[in-house]
Amino acid sequence: MEDRPFTDASFEQFLNEEKIMGSRCKKCQALYLPPRPVCIKCGGGDMEWAEITGKGRLAAFTGIGIGPSFMSAEGYDRNNPYCSGVVELDENVRMDARIEGVDARNPETIKVGTPVTAEFLHRGEGDAMRTFPAFRPVE
Ligand SMILES: [Zn+2]
């Protein structure tokens, strides 16, 4: 896997394998998620893959009533919104993802700072398979 290019396509391929992978600059240790081929801090182009644990805290969230078609297909709409959020990961990088296991209809019950852990939602099959990262509050 170390041979994969540091692109969004590789990032999505790793998601299909249930891994969240970022790229880390070998020179200054800066971590990028999604992965970048060149470090924007030091300009270095020598990167390595770094697996993200998928543990973090909810940093921000919003309820979404009109989302992508696969979400509509799952029955989410204006009356049944789902929650999309930003997670501050233990590795000090942020990631946008769907937040599962929360009540998006009652956003006052959702708290910034809640510890969350990653899970993977697979949609489609074979070459058409896409995997969407999601986070769920830790019990
Ligand atoms: Zn760097």
Backbone and ligand atoms as CSV (ligand in chain L), in Angstrom:
chain,resi,resn,atom,element,x,y,z
A,1,MET,N,N,0.830,-1.201,0.000
A,1,MET,CA,C,0.000,0.000,0.000
A,1,MET,C,C,0.867,1.255,0.000
A,2,GLU,N,N,2.128,1.105,0.390
A,2,GLU,CA,C,3.002,2.279,0.447
A,2,GLU,C,C,3.231,2.869,-0.936
A,3,ASP,N,N,2.933,2.061,-1.985
A,3,ASP,CA,C,3.178,2.535,-3.337
A,3,ASP,C,C,2.044,3.382,-3.890
A,4,ARG,N,N,0.935,3.434,-3.191
A,4,ARG,CA,C,-0.194,4.185,-3.746
A,4,ARG,C,C,0.103,5.682,-3.762
A,5,PRO,N,N,-0.333,6.352,-4.836
A,5,PRO,CA,C,-0.112,7.806,-4.900
A,5,PRO,C,C,-0.944,8.530,-3.835
A,6,PHE,N,N,-0.498,9.692,-3.432
A,6,PHE,CA,C,-1.188,10.441,-2.367
A,6,PHE,C,C,-2.306,11.274,-2.974
A,7,THR,N,N,-3.369,10.587,-3.379
A,7,THR,CA,C,-4.479,11.244,-4.082
A,7,THR,C,C,-5.800,10.929,-3.388
A,8,ASP,N,N,-6.852,11.650,-3.805
A,8,ASP,CA,C,-8.198,11.371,-3.290
A,8,ASP,C,C,-8.631,9.962,-3.673
A,9,ALA,N,N,-8.217,9.508,-4.869
A,9,ALA,CA,C,-8.599,8.161,-5.314
A,9,ALA,C,C,-8.023,7.108,-4.363
A,10,SER,N,N,-6.775,7.282,-3.959
A,10,SER,CA,C,-6.174,6.339,-3.010
A,10,SER,C,C,-6.885,6.405,-1.665
A,11,PHE,N,N,-7.215,7.628,-1.264
A,11,PHE,CA,C,-7.918,7.824,0.006
A,11,PHE,C,C,-9.233,7.046,-0.008
A,12,GLU,N,N,-9.964,7.140,-1.133
A,12,GLU,CA,C,-11.243,6.424,-1.231
A,12,GLU,C,C,-11.053,4.921,-1.297
A,13,GLN,N,N,-9.975,4.497,-1.955
A,13,GLN,CA,C,-9.657,3.066,-2.014
A,13,GLN,C,C,-9.409,2.532,-0.595
A,14,PHE,N,N,-8.676,3.287,0.198
A,14,PHE,CA,C,-8.433,2.880,1.591
A,14,PHE,C,C,-9.738,2.832,2.382
A,15,LEU,N,N,-10.629,3.795,2.120
A,15,LEU,CA,C,-11.915,3.775,2.826
A,15,LEU,C,C,-12.669,2.482,2.521
A,16,ASN,N,N,-12.601,2.032,1.254
A,16,ASN,CA,C,-13.238,0.763,0.891
A,16,ASN,C,C,-12.675,-0.379,1.729
A,17,GLU,N,N,-11.420,-0.240,2.145
A,17,GLU,CA,C,-10.766,-1.261,2.976
A,17,GLU,C,C,-10.930,-0.947,4.468
A,18,GLU,N,N,-11.778,0.034,4.751
A,18,GLU,CA,C,-12.063,0.445,6.130
A,18,GLU,C,C,-10.841,0.982,6.856
A,19,LYS,N,N,-10.088,1.768,6.101
A,19,LYS,CA,C,-8.951,2.455,6.699
A,19,LYS,C,C,-9.052,3.932,6.366
A,20,ILE,N,N,-8.762,4.771,7.361
A,20,ILE,CA,C,-8.662,6.205,7.108
A,20,ILE,C,C,-7.171,6.515,7.054
A,21,MET,N,N,-6.693,6.879,5.859
A,21,MET,CA,C,-5.263,7.089,5.697
A,21,MET,C,C,-4.973,8.525,5.287
A,22,GLY,N,N,-4.042,9.130,5.999
A,22,GLY,CA,C,-3.584,10.457,5.641
A,22,GLY,C,C,-2.144,10.356,5.165
A,23,SER,N,N,-1.596,11.476,4.747
A,23,SER,CA,C,-0.183,11.464,4.387
A,23,SER,C,C,0.587,12.330,5.385
A,24,ARG,N,N,1.778,11.842,5.730
A,24,ARG,CA,C,2.614,12.557,6.683
A,24,ARG,C,C,3.923,12.936,6.002
A,25,CYS,N,N,4.321,14.181,6.232
A,25,CYS,CA,C,5.583,14.670,5.673
A,25,CYS,C,C,6.732,14.057,6.471
A,26,LYS,N,N,7.651,13.395,5.765
A,26,LYS,CA,C,8.775,12.763,6.473
A,26,LYS,C,C,9.748,13.802,7.036
A,27,LYS,N,N,9.720,15.001,6.468
A,27,LYS,CA,C,10.664,16.033,6.888
A,27,LYS,C,C,10.185,16.764,8.153
A,28,CYS,N,N,8.896,17.220,8.136
A,28,CYS,CA,C,8.434,18.026,9.275
A,28,CYS,C,C,7.291,17.368,10.053
A,29,GLN,N,N,6.884,16.152,9.641
A,29,GLN,CA,C,5.855,15.377,10.347
A,29,GLN,C,C,4.451,15.944,10.237
A,30,ALA,N,N,4.231,16.950,9.396
A,30,ALA,CA,C,2.868,17.481,9.220
A,30,ALA,C,C,1.983,16.387,8.620
A,31,LEU,N,N,0.741,16.321,9.126
A,31,LEU,CA,C,-0.177,15.270,8.701
A,31,LEU,C,C,-1.306,15.880,7.876
A,32,TYR,N,N,-1.641,15.225,6.765
A,32,TYR,CA,C,-2.695,15.736,5.878
A,32,TYR,C,C,-3.797,14.715,5.672
A,33,LEU,N,N,-5.021,15.196,5.816
A,33,LEU,CA,C,-6.193,14.365,5.607
A,33,LEU,C,C,-7.264,15.216,4.954
A,34,PRO,N,N,-7.727,14.883,3.728
A,34,PRO,CA,C,-7.220,13.835,2.832
A,34,PRO,C,C,-5.740,14.050,2.502
A,35,PRO,N,N,-5.095,12.981,2.032
A,35,PRO,CA,C,-3.653,13.051,1.783
A,35,PRO,C,C,-3.263,14.071,0.711
A,36,ARG,N,N,-2.113,14.682,0.890
A,36,ARG,CA,C,-1.541,15.588,-0.117
A,36,ARG,C,C,-0.192,15.030,-0.516
A,37,PRO,N,N,0.183,15.212,-1.796
A,37,PRO,CA,C,1.483,14.690,-2.248
A,37,PRO,C,C,2.646,15.596,-1.863
A,38,VAL,N,N,2.351,16.868,-1.555
A,38,VAL,CA,C,3.416,17.817,-1.217
A,38,VAL,C,C,3.018,18.533,0.074
A,39,CYS,N,N,3.963,18.706,0.962
A,39,CYS,CA,C,3.710,19.358,2.236
A,39,CYS,C,C,3.555,20.861,2.041
A,40,ILE,N,N,2.422,21.430,2.528
A,40,ILE,CA,C,2.254,22.873,2.351
A,40,ILE,C,C,2.993,23.665,3.433
A,41,LYS,N,N,3.480,22.972,4.473
A,41,LYS,CA,C,4.208,23.683,5.530
A,41,LYS,C,C,5.671,23.892,5.165
A,42,CYS,N,N,6.310,22.821,4.663
A,42,CYS,CA,C,7.746,22.945,4.387
A,42,CYS,C,C,8.079,22.754,2.912
A,43,GLY,N,N,7.065,22.421,2.101
A,43,GLY,CA,C,7.320,22.250,0.674
A,43,GLY,C,C,7.931,20.902,0.330
A,44,GLY,N,N,8.107,20.052,1.323
A,44,GLY,CA,C,8.712,18.739,1.093
A,44,GLY,C,C,7.799,17.824,0.289
A,45,GLY,N,N,8.385,16.993,-0.533
A,45,GLY,CA,C,7.588,16.086,-1.345
A,45,GLY,C,C,7.797,14.634,-0.962
A,46,ASP,N,N,8.402,14.410,0.199
A,46,ASP,CA,C,8.663,13.045,0.645
A,46,ASP,C,C,7.631,12.681,1.716
A,47,MET,N,N,6.545,12.031,1.266
A,47,MET,CA,C,5.437,11.729,2.169
A,47,MET,C,C,5.366,10.239,2.451
A,48,GLU,N,N,4.722,9.903,3.567
A,48,GLU,CA,C,4.443,8.495,3.853
A,48,GLU,C,C,2.997,8.373,4.308
A,49,TRP,N,N,2.412,7.188,4.117
A,49,TRP,CA,C,1.032,6.963,4.565
A,49,TRP,C,C,0.994,6.843,6.079
A,50,ALA,N,N,-0.047,7.405,6.666
A,50,ALA,CA,C,-0.233,7.317,8.114
A,50,ALA,C,C,-1.682,6.924,8.382
A,51,GLU,N,N,-1.883,5.831,9.104
A,51,GLU,CA,C,-3.249,5.413,9.399
A,51,GLU,C,C,-3.799,6.215,10.569
A,52,ILE,N,N,-5.024,6.704,10.383
A,52,ILE,CA,C,-5.707,7.497,11.403
A,52,ILE,C,C,-6.525,6.539,12.267
A,53,THR,N,N,-6.486,6.737,13.568
A,53,THR,CA,C,-7.170,5.794,14.458
A,53,THR,C,C,-8.686,5.856,14.327
A,54,GLY,N,N,-9.216,7.017,13.909
A,54,GLY,CA,C,-10.668,7.153,13.802
A,54,GLY,C,C,-11.312,7.528,15.121
A,55,LYS,N,N,-10.484,7.921,16.078
A,55,LYS,CA,C,-11.034,8.382,17.356
A,55,LYS,C,C,-10.834,9.889,17.470
A,56,GLY,N,N,-11.873,10.558,17.955
A,56,GLY,CA,C,-11.749,12.000,18.089
A,56,GLY,C,C,-12.950,12.575,18.802
A,57,ARG,N,N,-13.143,13.872,18.603
A,57,ARG,CA,C,-14.267,14.558,19.237
A,57,ARG,C,C,-15.012,15.382,18.215
A,58,LEU,N,N,-16.318,15.462,18.412
A,58,LEU,CA,C,-17.153,16.255,17.524
A,58,LEU,C,C,-16.801,17.735,17.696
A,59,ALA,N,N,-16.420,18.389,16.594
A,59,ALA,CA,C,-16.014,19.794,16.667
A,59,ALA,C,C,-17.121,20.728,16.190
A,60,ALA,N,N,-17.961,20.257,15.296
A,60,ALA,CA,C,-19.062,21.063,14.770
A,60,ALA,C,C,-20.019,20.121,14.069
A,61,PHE,N,N,-21.271,20.539,13.942
A,61,PHE,CA,C,-22.221,19.677,13.236
A,61,PHE,C,C,-23.372,20.505,12.695
A,62,THR,N,N,-24.087,19.927,11.756
A,62,THR,CA,C,-25.278,20.553,11.214
A,62,THR,C,C,-26.244,19.474,10.769
A,63,GLY,N,N,-27.534,19.743,10.884
A,63,GLY,CA,C,-28.538,18.803,10.392
A,63,GLY,C,C,-28.798,19.083,8.928
A,64,ILE,N,N,-28.850,18.031,8.124
A,64,ILE,CA,C,-29.029,18.205,6.688
A,64,ILE,C,C,-30.301,17.522,6.233
A,65,GLY,N,N,-31.221,18.314,5.637
A,65,GLY,CA,C,-32.489,17.765,5.174
A,65,GLY,C,C,-32.442,17.368,3.718
A,66,ILE,N,N,-31.609,18.077,2.940
A,66,ILE,CA,C,-31.510,17.750,1.520
A,66,ILE,C,C,-30.065,17.414,1.220
A,67,GLY,N,N,-29.808,16.130,1.070
A,67,GLY,CA,C,-28.432,15.679,0.871
A,67,GLY,C,C,-28.272,15.001,-0.465
A,68,PRO,N,N,-27.165,14.272,-0.630
A,68,PRO,CA,C,-26.944,13.527,-1.870
A,68,PRO,C,C,-28.020,12.446,-2.075
A,69,SER,N,N,-28.169,12.000,-3.309
A,69,SER,CA,C,-29.265,11.092,-3.654
A,69,SER,C,C,-29.249,9.803,-2.833
A,70,PHE,N,N,-28.047,9.282,-2.492
A,70,PHE,CA,C,-28.033,8.036,-1.735
A,70,PHE,C,C,-28.583,8.239,-0.329
A,71,MET,N,N,-28.538,9.485,0.164
A,71,MET,CA,C,-29.124,9.742,1.477
A,71,MET,C,C,-30.645,9.832,1.361
A,72,SER,N,N,-31.136,10.452,0.274
A,72,SER,CA,C,-32.576,10.487,0.044
A,72,SER,C,C,-33.101,9.063,-0.069
A,73,ALA,N,N,-32.319,8.203,-0.744
A,73,ALA,CA,C,-32.719,6.806,-0.934
A,73,ALA,C,C,-32.831,6.085,0.407
A,74,GLU,N,N,-32.103,6.582,1.412
A,74,GLU,CA,C,-32.178,5.955,2.733
A,74,GLU,C,C,-33.300,6.550,3.583
A,75,GLY,N,N,-34.060,7.466,2.979
A,75,GLY,CA,C,-35.225,7.991,3.679
A,75,GLY,C,C,-34.976,9.296,4.428
A,76,TYR,N,N,-33.832,9.925,4.152
A,76,TYR,CA,C,-33.576,11.206,4.830
A,76,TYR,C,C,-34.125,12.342,3.988
A,77,ASP,N,N,-34.847,13.245,4.623
A,77,ASP,CA,C,-35.355,14.419,3.929
A,77,ASP,C,C,-35.542,15.544,4.949
A,78,ARG,N,N,-36.264,16.596,4.529
A,78,ARG,CA,C,-36.486,17.736,5.417
A,78,ARG,C,C,-37.049,17.348,6.776
A,79,ASN,N,N,-37.954,16.354,6.751
A,79,ASN,CA,C,-38.601,15.935,8.000
A,79,ASN,C,C,-37.786,14.922,8.782
A,80,ASN,N,N,-36.781,14.374,8.134
A,80,ASN,CA,C,-35.958,13.364,8.778
A,80,ASN,C,C,-34.489,13.637,8.430
A,81,PRO,N,N,-33.973,14.722,8.997
A,81,PRO,CA,C,-32.605,15.120,8.628
A,81,PRO,C,C,-31.564,14.176,9.195
A,82,TYR,N,N,-30.396,14.168,8.578
A,82,TYR,CA,C,-29.280,13.444,9.165
A,82,TYR,C,C,-28.249,14.481,9.609
A,83,CYS,N,N,-27.280,14.011,10.327
A,83,CYS,CA,C,-26.299,14.924,10.908
A,83,CYS,C,C,-24.973,14.816,10.181
A,84,SER,N,N,-24.466,15.961,9.757
A,84,SER,CA,C,-23.149,16.007,9.145
A,84,SER,C,C,-22.261,16.821,10.075
A,85,GLY,N,N,-21.041,16.378,10.269
A,85,GLY,CA,C,-20.220,17.078,11.238
A,85,GLY,C,C,-18.754,17.150,10.872
A,86,VAL,N,N,-18.034,17.830,11.730
A,86,VAL,CA,C,-16.583,17.913,11.610
A,86,VAL,C,C,-16.020,17.282,12.868
A,87,VAL,N,N,-15.106,16.345,12.685
A,87,VAL,CA,C,-14.502,15.663,13.824
A,87,VAL,C,C,-13.042,16.071,13.946
A,88,GLU,N,N,-12.674,16.466,15.157
A,88,GLU,CA,C,-11.267,16.768,15.453
A,88,GLU,C,C,-10.657,15.453,15.921
A,89,LEU,N,N,-9.823,14.865,15.093
A,89,LEU,CA,C,-9.267,13.549,15.398
A,89,LEU,C,C,-8.121,13.644,16.395
A,90,ASP,N,N,-7.842,12.519,17.057
A,90,ASP,CA,C,-6.763,12.488,18.042
A,90,ASP,C,C,-5.422,12.890,17.428
A,91,GLU,N,N,-5.300,12.707,16.106
A,91,GLU,CA,C,-4.055,13.060,15.414
A,91,GLU,C,C,-3.977,14.557,15.096
A,92,ASN,N,N,-4.962,15.330,15.620
A,92,ASN,CA,C,-5.003,16.780,15.379
A,92,ASN,C,C,-5.239,17.159,13.931
A,93,VAL,N,N,-6.006,16.334,13.226
A,93,VAL,CA,C,-6.494,16.733,11.912
A,93,VAL,C,C,-8.011,16.669,11.978
A,94,ARG,N,N,-8.648,17.423,11.095
A,94,ARG,CA,C,-10.111,17.447,11.085
A,94,ARG,C,C,-10.642,16.711,9.877
A,95,MET,N,N,-11.825,16.157,10.049
A,95,MET,CA,C,-12.419,15.402,8.971
A,95,MET,C,C,-13.924,15.665,8.945
A,96,ASP,N,N,-14.458,15.889,7.740
A,96,ASP,CA,C,-15.903,16.036,7.569
A,96,ASP,C,C,-16.494,14.649,7.396
A,97,ALA,N,N,-17.593,14.392,8.058
A,97,ALA,CA,C,-18.226,13.082,7.909
A,97,ALA,C,C,-19.647,13.119,8.418
A,98,ARG,N,N,-20.372,12.088,8.066
A,98,ARG,CA,C,-21.709,11.920,8.599
A,98,ARG,C,C,-21.581,11.483,10.059
A,99,ILE,N,N,-22.502,11.963,10.901
A,99,ILE,CA,C,-22.495,11.576,12.309
A,99,ILE,C,C,-23.707,10.667,12.539
A,100,GLU,N,N,-23.438,9.453,12.949
A,100,GLU,CA,C,-24.474,8.451,13.180
A,100,GLU,C,C,-24.806,8.386,14.662
A,101,GLY,N,N,-25.977,7.827,14.957
A,101,GLY,CA,C,-26.308,7.563,16.354
A,101,GLY,C,C,-26.635,8.810,17.157
A,102,VAL,N,N,-27.005,9.888,16.455
A,102,VAL,CA,C,-27.434,11.107,17.142
A,102,VAL,C,C,-28.808,11.480,16.594
A,103,ASP,N,N,-29.518,12.322,17.307
A,103,ASP,CA,C,-30.859,12.709,16.885
A,103,ASP,C,C,-30.817,14.071,16.202
A,104,ALA,N,N,-30.702,14.051,14.856
A,104,ALA,CA,C,-30.571,15.304,14.098
A,104,ALA,C,C,-31.843,16.150,14.159
A,105,ARG,N,N,-32.972,15.509,14.543
A,105,ARG,CA,C,-34.210,16.280,14.665
A,105,ARG,C,C,-34.227,17.096,15.952
A,106,ASN,N,N,-33.389,16.697,16.898
A,106,ASN,CA,C,-33.282,17.429,18.163
A,106,ASN,C,C,-31.821,17.807,18.391
A,107,PRO,N,N,-31.340,18.771,17.586
A,107,PRO,CA,C,-29.908,19.106,17.625
A,107,PRO,C,C,-29.421,19.558,18.994
A,108,GLU,N,N,-30.361,20.025,19.848
A,108,GLU,CA,C,-29.922,20.464,21.178
A,108,GLU,C,C,-29.410,19.287,22.012
A,109,THR,N,N,-29.709,18.048,21.553
A,109,THR,CA,C,-29.220,16.870,22.277
A,109,THR,C,C,-27.807,16.481,21.833
A,110,ILE,N,N,-27.313,17.124,20.778
A,110,ILE,CA,C,-25.987,16.796,20.250
A,110,ILE,C,C,-24.990,17.803,20.803
A,111,LYS,N,N,-23.898,17.306,21.361
A,111,LYS,CA,C,-22.955,18.201,22.030
A,111,LYS,C,C,-21.579,18.209,21.356
A,112,VAL,N,N,-21.117,19.428,21.081
A,112,VAL,CA,C,-19.742,19.577,20.612
A,112,VAL,C,C,-18.820,19.065,21.715
A,113,GLY,N,N,-17.776,18.338,21.329
A,113,GLY,CA,C,-16.849,17.781,22.315
A,113,GLY,C,C,-17.137,16.323,22.623
A,114,THR,N,N,-18.272,15.798,22.132
A,114,THR,CA,C,-18.604,14.390,22.363
A,114,THR,C,C,-17.534,13.489,21.737
A,115,PRO,N,N,-17.015,12.505,22.506
A,115,PRO,CA,C,-16.055,11.565,21.911
A,115,PRO,C,C,-16.751,10.685,20.875
A,116,VAL,N,N,-16.119,10.528,19.727
A,116,VAL,CA,C,-16.707,9.729,18.646
A,116,VAL,C,C,-15.661,8.764,18.083
A,117,THR,N,N,-16.167,7.739,17.417
A,117,THR,CA,C,-15.275,6.787,16.770
A,117,THR,C,C,-15.781,6.515,15.351
A,118,ALA,N,N,-14.860,6.179,14.449
A,118,ALA,CA,C,-15.213,6.046,13.027
A,118,ALA,C,C,-15.884,4.725,12.721
A,119,GLU,N,N,-16.786,4.774,11.731
A,119,GLU,CA,C,-17.287,3.553,11.124
A,119,GLU,C,C,-17.402,3.811,9.631
A,120,PHE,N,N,-17.689,2.744,8.878
A,120,PHE,CA,C,-17.638,2.861,7.426
A,120,PHE,C,C,-18.946,2.406,6.813
A,121,LEU,N,N,-19.512,3.247,5.950
A,121,LEU,CA,C,-20.780,2.933,5.300
A,121,LEU,C,C,-20.496,2.615,3.836
A,122,HIS,N,N,-20.712,1.370,3.452
A,122,HIS,CA,C,-20.462,0.970,2.063
A,122,HIS,C,C,-21.735,1.116,1.242
A,123,ARG,N,N,-21.584,1.667,0.049
A,123,ARG,CA,C,-22.711,1.818,-0.869
A,123,ARG,C,C,-22.296,1.302,-2.241
A,124,GLY,N,N,-23.165,0.504,-2.854
A,124,GLY,CA,C,-22.835,-0.050,-4.170
A,124,GLY,C,C,-21.941,-1.263,-4.030
A,125,GLU,N,N,-21.611,-1.865,-5.182
A,125,GLU,CA,C,-20.811,-3.086,-5.153
A,125,GLU,C,C,-19.706,-3.046,-6.189
A,126,GLY,N,N,-18.713,-3.908,-6.012
A,126,GLY,CA,C,-17.631,-4.060,-6.984
A,126,GLY,C,C,-16.919,-2.745,-7.243
A,127,ASP,N,N,-16.671,-2.459,-8.527
A,127,ASP,CA,C,-15.956,-1.241,-8.892
A,127,ASP,C,C,-16.754,0.009,-8.550
A,128,ALA,N,N,-18.071,-0.164,-8.441
A,128,ALA,CA,C,-18.929,0.991,-8.162
A,128,ALA,C,C,-19.053,1.258,-6.669
A,129,MET,N,N,-18.412,0.416,-5.864
A,129,MET,CA,C,-18.535,0.591,-4.419
A,129,MET,C,C,-17.876,1.893,-3.981
A,130,ARG,N,N,-18.604,2.624,-3.148
A,130,ARG,CA,C,-18.021,3.796,-2.505
A,130,ARG,C,C,-18.237,3.637,-1.020
A,131,THR,N,N,-17.319,4.146,-0.256
A,131,THR,CA,C,-17.411,4.029,1.189
A,131,THR,C,C,-17.398,5.418,1.790
A,132,PHE,N,N,-18.347,5.654,2.664
A,132,PHE,CA,C,-18.452,6.961,3.298
A,132,PHE,C,C,-18.083,6.831,4.766
A,133,PRO,N,N,-17.140,7.645,5.219
A,133,PRO,CA,C,-16.789,7.590,6.629
A,133,PRO,C,C,-17.897,8.218,7.461
A,134,ALA,N,N,-18.152,7.650,8.595
A,134,ALA,CA,C,-19.123,8.200,9.530
A,134,ALA,C,C,-18.532,8.080,10.925
A,135,PHE,N,N,-19.059,8.870,11.832
A,135,PHE,CA,C,-18.604,8.798,13.224
A,135,PHE,C,C,-19.802,8.629,14.114
A,136,ARG,N,N,-19.593,7.929,15.210
A,136,ARG,CA,C,-20.672,7.616,16.138
A,136,ARG,C,C,-20.166,7.911,17.554
A,137,PRO,N,N,-21.031,8.487,18.405
A,137,PRO,CA,C,-20.597,8.740,19.782
A,137,PRO,C,C,-20.142,7.454,20.475
A,138,VAL,N,N,-19.089,7.549,21.252
A,138,VAL,CA,C,-18.591,6.421,22.023
A,138,VAL,C,C,-19.460,6.298,23.270
A,139,GLU,N,N,-19.876,5.083,23.550
A,139,GLU,CA,C,-20.732,4.862,24.732
A,139,GLU,C,C,-19.953,5.117,26.002
L,1,ZN,ZN,ZN,6.665,19.140,5.712
